Each structure stands twice: as C-alpha cells, then as structure tokens.
Amino acid sequence: MELAGKNIGYALTGSFCTFRTTLKEMEKLVKQGCHVFPIMSFNSYQLDTKFGKAKDFIEEIENLTGNQIIHTIPDAEPIGPKKMFDLLVVAPCSGNTIARLSYDIIDTPVTMAVKSHLRNDRPVVIGISTNNGLSGAAENIGRLLNRKNYYFIPFKQDNPITKPRSIVCDFTYLSKTLECALDGEQIEPIIL
C-alpha cells in the first residue's frame, strides 16, 4: 500500500545508539509525503547520553516533522479516540518497552500511544533494539509476534561476537514493513 499521505505516529524509546539511524528513516517518510507525528518515551525525551543531548534531538525531530512531540501520557491518550494515525511505529523499541507492551503495562507516553492506537484495530510496527533480545526479552518478543496488529521490522544480531544476545532491526526495511503492515501482512523474512 502507498505510504504517501498516510498519518504515521513515530515513537522513540531509550535505545539511544540508534537515534541517528531512525531519524534518517523518519526523514525518508516525510520526503515520501507521509505526515509524521513524533512520540517519545519519558527517558528518550529527557535524558542526555553519549549519543546526544535530548534538547538537540527534540529540536531536530520537531523541525523534521513539523509537529510537536507527544511526550506525556495525557497527550498520548487521545490518539485512539481521535483516530489520529493510519499506523504507529515504535523504532527504536527497547527491551523495556517490549516487556511493558507484552504485559499490557501502560505507564509511558509510548505504551499509552500503542494501547490507544490499537483500539482502532490498526497496525503497530516494532523496530526492536535491545541488548537482551536473545535472552530476557525473547519471551516478550514472542508474545508480541503472536498478537494481532503487531508487525516487526526485520531484525538480526547486531554484534554476535561481543554482544551475543543483542538484536536490532534493520531500519532500511522500515518503509516496506509499513506498506506490508497496512496490508495486514508481516514482511518476510523477519530474521535476517
């Protein structure tokens, strides 16, 4: 399905090492004619890290999308009732957020956005990025893989030698994953 003209919620969680990569994909969506509405978890909105300052990312994201970032639970709650998005992306999606979603713990702006969006039976695309994807987070990933309306950007081990349990999505598959999700299909292969 064509992405141009679609309203896309784009949520970022605390896998800060992938922010540069995800912002490149966000920019591609904007250039394709998508209306992108950014959402950030509490930590991604507030924390400065070795990968950059929160205020710099906020400014860049808001300039790129032309929209203010949704960063509170009350601001995320109307997403579903107002049917704001055709689909919602969570990329990067940390192991922490995967766990919350798998157990339906709604205590961050991102998890509220997902819960609210799912009430409309619309797709949520997960771009996983976690150091424990092949250990503690594996069970939670499995739960979401088996739930309706969840779709995953294909993922792989990002460094099997020094981080053997770490997995990260291949962000270059984002647009294709979104197109498939709009058609109700999981892009294959899911593991690269």
C-alpha positions as CSV (number, residue, x, y, z in Angstrom):
1,M,0.0,0.0,0.0
2,E,1.2,3.5,-0.8
3,L,2.6,5.5,2.2
4,A,2.2,9.0,0.8
5,G,-0.5,10.9,2.6
6,K,-0.6,8.5,5.5
7,N,-0.7,9.7,9.1
8,I,2.1,7.9,10.9
9,G,2.8,8.0,14.6
10,Y,6.5,7.6,15.1
11,A,7.6,6.7,18.7
12,L,11.1,6.5,20.0
13,T,12.2,4.7,23.2
14,G,15.5,4.5,25.0
15,S,17.8,2.7,22.6
16,F,19.8,5.9,22.1
17,C,22.5,4.4,20.0
18,T,20.0,4.0,17.1
19,F,18.5,7.5,17.1
20,R,20.7,8.8,14.2
21,T,19.6,5.8,12.1
22,T,15.9,6.1,13.0
23,L,15.9,9.9,12.2
24,K,17.2,9.1,8.7
25,E,14.3,6.8,8.2
26,M,11.9,9.3,9.7
27,E,13.2,11.9,7.2
28,K,12.6,9.5,4.3
29,L,9.0,9.1,5.3
30,V,8.5,12.8,5.4
31,K,10.1,13.1,1.9
32,Q,7.7,10.3,0.7
33,G,4.8,12.6,1.6
34,C,3.9,11.0,5.0
35,H,2.5,13.1,7.8
36,V,4.7,12.0,10.7
37,F,3.8,12.7,14.3
38,P,6.6,12.1,16.8
39,I,6.2,10.5,20.2
40,M,8.9,10.0,22.8
41,S,9.2,7.9,26.0
42,F,9.9,9.8,29.2
43,N,13.6,8.8,29.0
44,S,14.2,9.5,25.4
45,Y,12.6,12.9,25.8
46,Q,14.6,13.8,28.9
47,L,18.0,12.1,29.0
48,D,21.2,13.3,27.6
49,T,23.5,10.5,26.6
50,K,26.8,9.9,24.9
51,F,24.8,9.8,21.7
52,G,23.5,13.3,22.0
53,K,21.5,15.8,24.1
54,A,17.8,15.4,24.5
55,K,17.0,19.0,23.6
56,D,19.0,18.7,20.3
57,F,17.1,15.5,19.3
58,I,13.8,17.2,20.2
59,E,14.5,20.2,18.1
60,E,15.7,18.1,15.2
61,I,12.6,15.8,15.3
62,E,10.2,18.7,15.6
63,N,11.8,20.6,12.7
64,L,11.9,17.5,10.6
65,T,8.3,16.5,11.1
66,G,6.8,20.0,11.6
67,N,4.9,18.6,14.6
68,Q,5.4,18.9,18.3
69,I,6.5,15.7,20.1
70,I,3.9,13.9,22.2
71,H,5.8,13.2,25.4
72,T,3.2,12.8,28.1
73,I,0.6,10.2,28.9
74,P,-2.4,12.6,28.7
75,D,-1.2,13.8,25.3
76,A,-0.9,10.2,24.0
77,E,-4.3,9.1,25.3
78,P,-6.5,10.8,22.6
79,I,-4.6,9.0,19.7
80,G,-7.1,6.2,19.5
81,P,-10.4,8.1,20.2
82,K,-9.4,10.7,17.6
83,K,-8.1,8.0,15.2
84,M,-5.0,10.1,14.6
85,F,-2.8,7.6,12.8
86,D,-3.1,5.1,10.0
87,L,-0.3,3.2,11.7
88,L,2.1,3.6,14.6
89,V,5.8,2.8,14.5
90,V,7.9,2.3,17.6
91,A,11.5,2.4,16.5
92,P,13.7,2.0,18.3
93,C,11.7,-0.2,20.6
94,S,13.8,-1.1,23.7
95,G,13.5,-4.3,25.6
96,N,12.0,-2.4,28.4
97,T,9.1,-1.1,26.2
98,I,8.7,-4.6,24.6
99,A,8.2,-6.0,28.1
100,R,5.7,-3.3,29.0
101,L,3.7,-3.9,25.8
102,S,3.8,-7.7,26.2
103,Y,2.3,-7.4,29.7
104,D,0.0,-4.5,28.8
105,I,1.7,-2.1,31.3
106,I,0.6,1.3,30.2
107,D,2.8,3.8,32.1
108,T,4.7,5.8,29.5
109,P,3.7,8.0,26.6
110,V,4.8,5.4,24.1
111,T,2.9,2.5,25.7
112,M,-0.2,4.7,26.0
113,A,0.1,5.7,22.4
114,V,0.2,2.0,21.4
115,K,-2.7,1.0,23.6
116,S,-4.8,3.9,22.4
117,H,-3.9,3.3,18.7
118,L,-4.7,-0.5,18.9
119,R,-8.3,0.2,19.9
120,N,-8.9,1.1,16.3
121,D,-7.6,-2.3,15.0
122,R,-4.7,-0.6,13.2
123,P,-1.1,-1.7,12.8
124,V,1.7,-1.1,15.2
125,V,5.2,-1.6,13.7
126,I,8.0,-2.6,16.1
127,G,11.6,-1.8,15.3
128,I,13.4,-3.7,18.1
129,S,16.7,-2.7,19.5
130,T,17.8,-4.4,22.7
131,N,20.9,-5.9,24.2
132,N,18.9,-8.8,25.7
133,G,16.8,-9.8,22.7
134,L,18.1,-13.3,22.7
135,S,17.8,-13.7,26.5
136,G,15.4,-11.9,28.8
137,A,13.5,-10.1,26.2
138,A,13.0,-13.1,23.9
139,E,9.8,-14.3,25.7
140,N,8.3,-10.8,25.4
141,I,9.2,-10.5,21.7
142,G,7.5,-13.9,21.2
143,R,4.3,-12.7,22.9
144,L,4.1,-9.7,20.6
145,L,4.9,-11.7,17.5
146,N,1.7,-13.7,18.2
147,R,-0.6,-10.7,18.8
148,K,-2.9,-9.2,16.3
149,N,-1.9,-5.9,14.7
150,Y,1.8,-6.1,15.8
151,Y,4.3,-6.2,12.9
152,F,8.1,-6.3,13.2
153,I,10.8,-4.6,11.1
154,P,13.2,-7.5,10.2
155,F,15.9,-7.8,12.8
156,K,19.3,-9.5,13.4
157,Q,22.1,-9.9,15.9
158,D,24.0,-6.6,15.7
159,N,27.3,-7.9,17.1
160,P,27.3,-11.7,17.7
161,I,30.9,-11.7,18.9
162,T,30.9,-9.1,21.7
163,K,27.1,-8.8,22.3
164,P,25.8,-12.3,21.5
165,R,22.3,-11.7,22.9
166,S,21.8,-8.3,21.3
167,I,19.4,-7.7,18.4
168,V,18.5,-4.7,16.3
169,C,16.1,-4.1,13.5
170,D,17.4,-3.2,10.0
171,F,15.9,0.3,9.7
172,T,16.3,0.2,5.9
173,Y,13.3,-2.1,5.9
174,L,11.0,0.4,7.6
175,S,9.0,1.7,4.6
176,K,8.5,-1.8,3.2
177,T,7.4,-3.1,6.6
178,L,4.9,-0.2,6.9
179,E,3.5,-1.0,3.5
180,C,3.1,-4.7,4.4
181,A,1.5,-3.8,7.8
182,L,-1.1,-1.6,6.1
183,D,-2.0,-4.7,4.0
184,G,-2.2,-6.8,7.2
185,E,1.0,-8.8,6.4
186,Q,4.3,-9.3,8.2
187,I,7.3,-8.7,5.9
188,E,9.4,-11.8,5.5
189,P,11.9,-12.9,6.4
190,I,11.6,-11.4,9.9
191,I,15.0,-12.6,11.0
192,L,17.8,-11.6,8.7
